[in-house]
Amino acid sequence: MISIQTIMILAPCSKQLLHNFLQYPVNLDKLCREITHNQGLMTKSAITVNVKLFAAYQEACGVSELVLEFPNGTAVAAVCDRLIAEHPKLAQWRDITRFGVNLIFVEPDTLLQDGDEVVLIPPVSGG
């Protein structure tokens, strides 16, 4: 028999799910499998990244940071593409923007992971 403590260790439950669990008799093995399966699907389907903006990107977006969600398997260049879709005047910077992920310069086709910090670095001038 699986205890509720085991379920909470294996897969954190929502309040609604716990409420349902406590009110209705259920097959705990099945419930545990479903929770674990659903968490796996959520993990595989979407990632969240923190985006730091500088220069033209910051000016166009009006903020220095964004939190964006993408499908799993998304390349870092998609961050730039999304911002350009939302702010078309940024298109002039697409081919000359450099990318950083977690403080390391990367190629545009580098795949993002959940929780990554992304930096878009357009050319800058000045002294």
Backbone as a printed PyTorch tensor [residue, N CA C, xyz], in Angstrom:
tensor([[[  0.8440,  -1.1840,   0.0000],
         [  0.0000,   0.0000,   0.0000],
         [  0.8850,   1.2430,   0.0000]],

        [[  0.5610,   2.2060,  -0.8470],
         [  1.3260,   3.4420,  -0.9350],
         [  0.6560,   4.4920,  -0.0590]],

        [[  1.4400,   5.1800,   0.7480],
         [  0.8850,   6.2140,   1.6240],
         [  0.8450,   7.5510,   0.8920]],

        [[  0.0840,   8.4840,   1.4480],
         [  0.0310,   9.8200,   0.8670],
         [  1.4000,  10.4950,   0.9310]],

        [[  2.1960,  10.1820,   1.9440],
         [  3.5400,  10.7410,   2.0360],
         [  4.3820,  10.2690,   0.8440]],

        [[  4.2300,   9.0150,   0.4590],
         [  4.9680,   8.4910,  -0.6820],
         [  4.5570,   9.1990,  -1.9520]],

        [[  3.2670,   9.4160,  -2.1270],
         [  2.7970,  10.1300,  -3.3150],
         [  3.3990,  11.5230,  -3.3520]],

        [[  3.4170,  12.2080,  -2.2300],
         [  3.9430,  13.5680,  -2.2120],
         [  5.4320,  13.5990,  -2.4840]],

        [[  6.1560,  12.5580,  -2.1050],
         [  7.5860,  12.4930,  -2.4010],
         [  7.7950,  12.2070,  -3.8800]],

        [[  7.0230,  11.2720,  -4.4250],
         [  7.1940,  10.8880,  -5.8210],
         [  6.7380,  11.9800,  -6.7820]],

        [[  5.6770,  12.6430,  -6.4740],
         [  5.1340,  13.6490,  -7.3860],
         [  4.2880,  14.6350,  -6.5980]],

        [[  4.7690,  15.8780,  -6.4260],
         [  3.9940,  16.8580,  -5.6650],
         [  2.5910,  17.0260,  -6.2400]],

        [[  1.6170,  17.0660,  -5.3600],
         [  0.2170,  17.1290,  -5.7640],
         [ -0.3170,  18.5480,  -5.6150]],

        [[ -1.3210,  18.8570,  -6.4180],
         [ -2.0220,  20.1210,  -6.2480],
         [ -2.9990,  19.9920,  -5.0880]],

        [[ -3.4370,  21.1210,  -4.5530],
         [ -4.4070,  21.0840,  -3.4520],
         [ -5.6890,  20.3820,  -3.8930]],

        [[ -6.1100,  20.6530,  -5.1380],
         [ -7.3410,  20.0450,  -5.6290],
         [ -7.1970,  18.5320,  -5.6970]],

        [[ -6.0550,  18.0480,  -6.1640],
         [ -5.8480,  16.6110,  -6.2520],
         [ -5.8510,  15.9830,  -4.8630]],

        [[ -5.2030,  16.6150,  -3.9030],
         [ -5.2160,  16.0890,  -2.5340],
         [ -6.6250,  16.1120,  -1.9580]],

        [[ -7.3540,  17.1800,  -2.2440],
         [ -8.7230,  17.2740,  -1.7820],
         [ -9.5430,  16.0990,  -2.3240]],

        [[ -9.4120,  15.8580,  -3.6270],
         [-10.1240,  14.7420,  -4.2430],
         [ -9.6760,  13.4160,  -3.6390]],

        [[ -8.3970,  13.2830,  -3.4090],
         [ -7.8490,  12.0510,  -2.8450],
         [ -8.4470,  11.7680,  -1.4660]],

        [[ -8.5500,  12.8080,  -0.6680],
         [ -9.0230,  12.6110,   0.6940],
         [-10.5220,  12.3620,   0.7600]],

        [[-11.2780,  12.8310,  -0.2510],
         [-12.7270,  12.6600,  -0.2270],
         [-13.1870,  11.3510,  -0.8640]],

        [[-12.4380,  10.8250,  -1.7990],
         [-12.8970,   9.6690,  -2.5470],
         [-11.8870,   8.5330,  -2.4560]],

        [[-12.3470,   7.3050,  -2.2800],
         [-11.4010,   6.1830,  -2.2970],
         [-10.8570,   6.0070,  -3.7210]],

        [[ -9.5460,   5.8700,  -3.8210],
         [ -8.9180,   5.6990,  -5.1310],
         [ -7.8560,   4.6180,  -5.0460]],

        [[ -7.4640,   4.1350,  -6.1860],
         [ -6.3700,   3.1930,  -6.2850],
         [ -5.0780,   4.0170,  -6.2150]],

        [[ -4.3690,   3.9420,  -5.1100],
         [ -3.1860,   4.7870,  -4.9140],
         [ -2.0790,   4.4770,  -5.9020]],

        [[ -1.9090,   3.2070,  -6.2680],
         [ -0.8840,   2.8730,  -7.2600],
         [ -1.1820,   3.5760,  -8.5790]],

        [[ -2.4410,   3.5160,  -8.9960],
         [ -2.8460,   4.1530, -10.2510],
         [ -2.6740,   5.6720, -10.1590]],

        [[ -3.0910,   6.2610,  -9.0430],
         [ -2.9700,   7.7010,  -8.8480],
         [ -1.5090,   8.1330,  -8.9400]],

        [[ -0.6280,   7.3930,  -8.2940],
         [  0.7910,   7.7120,  -8.3100],
         [  1.3350,   7.6580,  -9.7320]],

        [[  0.9710,   6.6280, -10.4780],
         [  1.4280,   6.5010, -11.8700],
         [  0.9280,   7.6640, -12.7200]],

        [[ -0.3390,   8.0480, -12.5390],
         [ -0.9060,   9.1450, -13.3170],
         [ -0.2130,  10.4650, -13.0090]],

        [[  0.0330,  10.7310, -11.7380],
         [  0.7050,  11.9710, -11.3540],
         [  2.1040,  12.0130, -11.9590]],

        [[  2.8430,  10.9330, -11.8170],
         [  4.2020,  10.8790, -12.3530],
         [  4.1850,  11.0380, -13.8650]],

        [[  3.2490,  10.3730, -14.5400],
         [  3.1420,  10.4760, -16.0010],
         [  2.8250,  11.9090, -16.4130]],

        [[  1.8510,  12.5460, -15.7420],
         [  1.4740,  13.9100, -16.0920],
         [  2.6040,  14.8930, -15.8400]],

        [[  3.3580,  14.6930, -14.7750],
         [  4.5000,  15.5750, -14.5350],
         [  5.5350,  15.4050, -15.6250]],

        [[  5.7430,  14.1870, -16.0610],
         [  6.6800,  13.9400, -17.1490],
         [  6.2460,  14.6440, -18.4190]],

        [[  4.9520,  14.6330, -18.7150],
         [  4.4480,  15.3190, -19.8960],
         [  4.6440,  16.8160, -19.7780]],

        [[  4.3840,  17.3720, -18.5870],
         [  4.5680,  18.8030, -18.4010],
         [  6.0300,  19.1780, -18.5600]],

        [[  6.9120,  18.3830, -18.0240],
         [  8.3310,  18.6660, -18.1190],
         [  8.7910,  18.6230, -19.5680]],

        [[  8.2810,  17.6790, -20.3250],
         [  8.7040,  17.4980, -21.7000],
         [  8.0850,  18.5100, -22.6430]],

        [[  6.9440,  19.0840, -22.2960],
         [  6.2320,  19.9100, -23.2460],
         [  6.6100,  21.3880, -23.2120]],

        [[  7.0690,  21.9140, -22.0840],
         [  7.3430,  23.3490, -22.0130],
         [  8.5060,  23.6320, -21.0750]],

        [[  9.2180,  24.6980, -21.4160],
         [ 10.2940,  25.1820, -20.5660],
         [ 10.0890,  26.6740, -20.3380]],

        [[ 10.6280,  27.1660, -19.2510],
         [ 10.5820,  28.5920, -18.9460],
         [ 12.0140,  29.1050, -18.8870]],

        [[ 12.2650,  30.2270, -19.5600],
         [ 13.6030,  30.8230, -19.5460],
         [ 13.5050,  32.2740, -19.0990]],

        [[ 14.5700,  32.7440, -18.4530],
         [ 14.6920,  34.1430, -18.0440],
         [ 15.5360,  34.8390, -19.0880]],

        [[ 15.0200,  35.9140, -19.6550],
         [ 15.7030,  36.6150, -20.7390],
         [ 16.1520,  37.9850, -20.2480]],

        [[ 17.4450,  38.2520, -20.3660],
         [ 18.0100,  39.5590, -20.0230],
         [ 18.1480,  40.3450, -21.3240]],

        [[ 17.6570,  41.5650, -21.3270],
         [ 17.6590,  42.3840, -22.5370],
         [ 18.6040,  43.5690, -22.3870]],

        [[ 19.2840,  43.8880, -23.4810],
         [ 20.2020,  45.0190, -23.5040],
         [ 19.9620,  45.8500, -24.7550]],

        [[ 20.4170,  47.0950, -24.7060],
         [ 20.4300,  48.0140, -25.8480],
         [ 19.0820,  48.0400, -26.5670]],

        [[ 19.0870,  47.7940, -27.8890],
         [ 17.8670,  47.9060, -28.6970],
         [ 16.7520,  46.9900, -28.2110]],

        [[ 17.1000,  45.8080, -27.7330],
         [ 16.0710,  44.8800, -27.2460],
         [ 15.3760,  45.4440, -26.0060]],

        [[ 16.1480,  46.0030, -25.1170],
         [ 15.5810,  46.5870, -23.9040],
         [ 14.7220,  47.8010, -24.2490]],

        [[ 15.1970,  48.6180, -25.1750],
         [ 14.4300,  49.7960, -25.5790],
         [ 13.1030,  49.4020, -26.2190]],

        [[ 13.1300,  48.4220, -27.1000],
         [ 11.9110,  48.0000, -27.7950],
         [ 10.9050,  47.3700, -26.8430]],

        [[ 11.3840,  46.5570, -25.9090],
         [ 10.4840,  45.8390, -24.9970],
         [ 10.0940,  46.6660, -23.7820]],

        [[ 10.8850,  47.6770, -23.4720],
         [ 10.5830,  48.5370, -22.3420],
         [ 10.8910,  47.9380, -20.9780]],

        [[ 11.5930,  46.8090, -20.9600],
         [ 11.9830,  46.1570, -19.7070],
         [ 13.3790,  45.5730, -19.8750]],

        [[ 14.0300,  45.2930, -18.7660],
         [ 15.3690,  44.7130, -18.8390],
         [ 15.3550,  43.1850, -18.7280]],

        [[ 14.2240,  42.6270, -18.3060],
         [ 14.1190,  41.1700, -18.1650],
         [ 12.7300,  40.6960, -18.5410]],

        [[ 12.6770,  39.4820, -19.0820],
         [ 11.4140,  38.8220, -19.3930],
         [ 11.4870,  37.3730, -18.9400]],

        [[ 10.3600,  36.7990, -18.6520],
         [ 10.2590,  35.3650, -18.4200],
         [  9.3550,  34.8320, -19.5210]],

        [[  9.8970,  33.9210, -20.3410],
         [  9.1630,  33.4030, -21.4830],
         [  9.0620,  31.8850, -21.4120]],

        [[  7.9920,  31.3600, -21.9820],
         [  7.8010,  29.9170, -22.0500],
         [  7.9020,  29.4680, -23.5040]],

        [[  8.5820,  28.3440, -23.7120],
         [  8.7700,  27.7670, -25.0370],
         [  8.5550,  26.2630, -24.9660]],

        [[  8.2840,  25.6450, -26.1070],
         [  8.2360,  24.1810, -26.1260],
         [  9.6240,  23.6050, -25.8480]],

        [[  9.6620,  22.4430, -25.2430],
         [ 10.9340,  21.7610, -25.0340],
         [ 11.5820,  21.5230, -26.3980]],

        [[ 12.8860,  21.6390, -26.4710],
         [ 13.5930,  21.4500, -27.7340],
         [ 13.7360,  22.7310, -28.5430]],

        [[ 13.4620,  23.8790, -27.9310],
         [ 13.5570,  25.1660, -28.6090],
         [ 14.9950,  25.6630, -28.6010]],

        [[ 15.4370,  26.1840, -29.7500],
         [ 16.7710,  26.7690, -29.8600],
         [ 16.7490,  28.2100, -29.3560]],

        [[ 17.8960,  28.6790, -28.9050],
         [ 17.9990,  30.0220, -28.3360],
         [ 17.5930,  31.1000, -29.3460]],

        [[ 17.8040,  30.8660, -30.6290],
         [ 17.4180,  31.8480, -31.6470],
         [ 15.9170,  32.1210, -31.6250]],

        [[ 15.1200,  31.1820, -31.1380],
         [ 13.6690,  31.3740, -31.0670],
         [ 13.2960,  32.5000, -30.1110]],

        [[ 14.1360,  32.7620, -29.1280],
         [ 13.8840,  33.8850, -28.2200],
         [ 13.9180,  35.1790, -29.0190]],

        [[ 14.9420,  35.3120, -29.8280],
         [ 15.0810,  36.4900, -30.6800],
         [ 13.9010,  36.5810, -31.6560]],

        [[ 13.5490,  35.4560, -32.2610],
         [ 12.4400,  35.4350, -33.2190],
         [ 11.1280,  35.8790, -32.5780]],

        [[ 10.8860,  35.4340, -31.3420],
         [  9.6490,  35.8400, -30.6690],
         [  9.6380,  37.3410, -30.4230]],

        [[ 10.7670,  37.8790, -29.9670],
         [ 10.8150,  39.3160, -29.7080],
         [ 10.6490,  40.1120, -30.9940]],

        [[ 11.2100,  39.6210, -32.0880],
         [ 11.0570,  40.2980, -33.3740],
         [  9.6020,  40.2360, -33.8290]],

        [[  8.9380,  39.1130, -33.6090],
         [  7.5180,  39.0000, -33.9700],
         [  6.6830,  40.0140, -33.1920]],

        [[  7.0490,  40.2510, -31.9360],
         [  6.3150,  41.2000, -31.1050],
         [  6.7390,  42.6450, -31.3460]],

        [[  7.9800,  42.8370, -31.7990],
         [  8.5440,  44.1730, -32.0410],
         [  9.3020,  44.1390, -33.3670]],

        [[  8.6000,  44.2710, -34.4950],
         [  9.2190,  44.1090, -35.8230],
         [ 10.4340,  45.0010, -36.0860]],

        [[ 10.5310,  46.1330, -35.4200],
         [ 11.6920,  47.0050, -35.6560],
         [ 13.0100,  46.3560, -35.2100]],

        [[ 12.9100,  45.2790, -34.4320],
         [ 14.1180,  44.5680, -34.0030],
         [ 14.6900,  43.6670, -35.1020]],

        [[ 13.9650,  43.4830, -36.1930],
         [ 14.4110,  42.5780, -37.2680],
         [ 15.7860,  42.9580, -37.8060]],

        [[ 16.1220,  44.2170, -37.7930],
         [ 17.4310,  44.6580, -38.3040],
         [ 18.5960,  44.0780, -37.5090]],

        [[ 18.3210,  43.6150, -36.2730],
         [ 19.3890,  43.0930, -35.4140],
         [ 19.4960,  41.5670, -35.4530]],

        [[ 18.5480,  40.9040, -36.1080],
         [ 18.4820,  39.4360, -36.0660],
         [ 19.8090,  38.7690, -36.4320]],

        [[ 20.3950,  39.1240, -37.5560],
         [ 21.5910,  38.4190, -38.0420],
         [ 22.8810,  38.8130, -37.3310]],

        [[ 22.8470,  39.8550, -36.5330],
         [ 24.0770,  40.2910, -35.8730],
         [ 23.9900,  40.2330, -34.3390]],

        [[ 22.9420,  39.6090, -33.8470],
         [ 22.7910,  39.4370, -32.4020],
         [ 23.5600,  38.2000, -31.9620]],

        [[ 24.2630,  38.3250, -30.8430],
         [ 24.9320,  37.1680, -30.2190],
         [ 24.0570,  36.6880, -29.0830]],

        [[ 24.2310,  35.4120, -28.7470],
         [ 23.4200,  34.8020, -27.7010],
         [ 24.3060,  34.2910, -26.5750]],

        [[ 23.8070,  34.4420, -25.3710],
         [ 24.4540,  33.8550, -24.2180],
         [ 23.4290,  33.0410, -23.4450]],

        [[ 23.8600,  31.8850, -22.9570],
         [ 23.0140,  31.0550, -22.1070],
         [ 23.8210,  30.7160, -20.8660]],

        [[ 23.2910,  31.1090, -19.7200],
         [ 23.9440,  30.8430, -18.4310],
         [ 25.3950,  31.3280, -18.4220]],

        [[ 25.5840,  32.5790, -18.9030],
         [ 26.8750,  33.2750, -18.8950],
         [ 27.9050,  32.7100, -19.8700]],

        [[ 27.4670,  31.9570, -20.8810],
         [ 28.3740,  31.4040, -21.8920],
         [ 27.8380,  31.7790, -23.2670]],

        [[ 28.7010,  32.3260, -24.1280],
         [ 28.2900,  32.5860, -25.5070],
         [ 27.9770,  31.2640, -26.1900]],

        [[ 26.8550,  31.2300, -26.9310],
         [ 26.4320,  30.0100, -27.6120],
         [ 26.0180,  30.3230, -29.0430]],

        [[ 25.9200,  29.2770, -29.8480],
         [ 25.4470,  29.3970, -31.2250],
         [ 23.9230,  29.5020, -31.2210]],

        [[ 23.3410,  30.0960, -32.2600],
         [ 21.8850,  30.2720, -32.3200],
         [ 21.0840,  28.9740, -32.2490]],

        [[ 21.6870,  27.8540, -32.6460],
         [ 20.9470,  26.5880, -32.6400],
         [ 21.0750,  25.8160, -31.3240]],

        [[ 21.6760,  26.4330, -30.3090],
         [ 21.8050,  25.7900, -28.9920],
         [ 20.4220,  25.6090, -28.3690]],

        [[ 20.1370,  24.3960, -27.9240],
         [ 18.8350,  24.1120, -27.3240],
         [ 18.7630,  24.6230, -25.8910]],

        [[ 17.6160,  25.1990, -25.5670],
         [ 17.3900,  25.7340, -24.2380],
         [ 16.8940,  24.6480, -23.2870]],

        [[ 17.1950,  24.8500, -22.0100],
         [ 16.7180,  23.9760, -20.9440],
         [ 15.8600,  24.8100, -19.9990]],

        [[ 14.9770,  24.1480, -19.2930],
         [ 14.1340,  24.8370, -18.3330],
         [ 14.9910,  25.5750, -17.3070]],

        [[ 14.6770,  26.8520, -17.0890],
         [ 15.3840,  27.6450, -16.0950],
         [ 16.6160,  28.3740, -16.6100]],

        [[ 16.9490,  28.2060, -17.8970],
         [ 18.1250,  28.8830, -18.4520],
         [ 17.9770,  30.3980, -18.3730]],

        [[ 19.1260,  31.0610, -18.2440],
         [ 19.1750,  32.5170, -18.3510],
         [ 19.7250,  32.8320, -19.7400]],

        [[ 18.9400,  33.5430, -20.5260],
         [ 19.2930,  33.8620, -21.9080],
         [ 19.6090,  35.3490, -22.0000]],

        [[ 20.6810,  35.6590, -22.7170],
         [ 21.0530,  37.0440, -22.9440],
         [ 21.1190,  37.2750, -24.4440]],

        [[ 20.4420,  38.3260, -24.9020],
         [ 20.5200,  38.7410, -26.3090],
         [ 21.4500,  39.9380, -26.3610]],

        [[ 22.4900,  39.8380, -27.1720],
         [ 23.5060,  40.8840, -27.1960],
         [ 23.6320,  41.4410, -28.6040]],

        [[ 22.9500,  42.5530, -28.8590],
         [ 23.0950,  43.2060, -30.1580],
         [ 24.4040,  43.9860, -30.1770]],

        [[ 24.8640,  44.3920, -31.3480],
         [ 26.0800,  45.2150, -31.3840],
         [ 25.8610,  46.5160, -30.6090]],

        [[ 26.8900,  46.9470, -29.9310],
         [ 26.8260,  48.2100, -29.2060],
         [ 27.9890,  49.0780, -29.6310]],

        [[ 27.8150,  50.3570, -29.4770],
         [ 28.9110,  51.2660, -29.8000],
         [ 29.0130,  52.2970, -28.6920]],

        [[ 30.0570,  53.0190, -28.7170],
         [ 30.2630,  54.0400, -27.7010],
         [ 31.5750,  53.8160, -26.9880]],

        [[ 31.8390,  54.6510, -26.0410],
         [ 33.1210,  54.5400, -25.3800],
         [ 33.0590,  54.6030, -23.9150]]])
